[in-house]
Amino acid sequence: MNEDRYLTFALAKGRLADKTLEIFEKAGIFCEEMKDKKSRKLIFVNEEWKFKLFLAKGPDVPTYVEYGAADVGVAGRDTILEENRNVYEVLDLGFGRCRMCVCGPERARELLLHHERIRVASKYPNIARDYFHDKKHQTVDIIKLNGSVELGPLVGLSEVIVDIVETGSTLRENGLQVLEEVCALSARMIVNPVSMQMERTRIQELVKKIRSIPETV
């Protein structure tokens, strides 16, 4: 461990970053300048802990961590699974909880039960492919969409979708429902494998501090 070396963090922009900073503050780690929404700085520093922090788009966080540009990252498990980077997942931060599900009209349930060949629309083609091909052993055609995937079954593009479900209200309003659950999701802390070896003590100390916060898993 090099005490003079800064530990670098990549945080997914938006709600995940805001909530992560809240948790850090509860653990006694502060970075006030990072909370200034008008700041144009890209990298923020906590001198006491020798931490550097920066914001990135969610899908980029695992990339920064895999290549060592960041030692540690915080991103949603959906992003981590979809990007499938070489990183260690070390902590469930306990917020941003939701589910990745197979959704569609009730009539599609039989197609899933009988493992028929169907079309699946999703923003998460890798997660969808892993679920259907590797876990269910069902042959499907995966269609990548970037917008409102709920449209897929409504306009005949696909029989079902694979998407994040929080309250399910959008599904219900459009005559769709959860048919199968793929996995549970929440914000996770990930670590670069080399950093885990070189900075194990510092990273474990951070994880221990966060675990000690009552409302954090």
LINCORWO-V942109 format. One line per field, one symbol per residue. ss: DSSP state (~ for helix, > for strand, _ for the rest). burial: + if it has 9 or more other ideal C-beta (glycine too) atoms within 8 Angstrom, else -. A space follows every 50 residues. Layout:
BEGIN
ss = ???
burial = ???
END
This chain:
BEGIN
ss = ______>>>>>>__~~~~~~~~~~~~_____~~~~_______>>>>____ >>>>>>_~~~~~~~~~_____>>>>>~~~~~~~___>>>>>>_____>>> >>>>_~~~~~~~~____>>>>>__~~~~~~~~~~~____>>>>>______ ~~~~~____>>>>>>___~~~~~___>>>>>>>>>_>>>>>>~~~~~~_~ ~~~~~~~~~~~______
burial = ------+++++++--++-+++-+++-+-+-+--+---------+++---+ ++++++-+++++++++-+-++++++++++++++-+-+-+++-++-+-+++ ++++---++-++-----+++++-++++++++++----+-+-++-+---++ ++++--+++++++++--+--++---++++-+++-+++++++++-++--++ -++--++-+++-+--+-
END
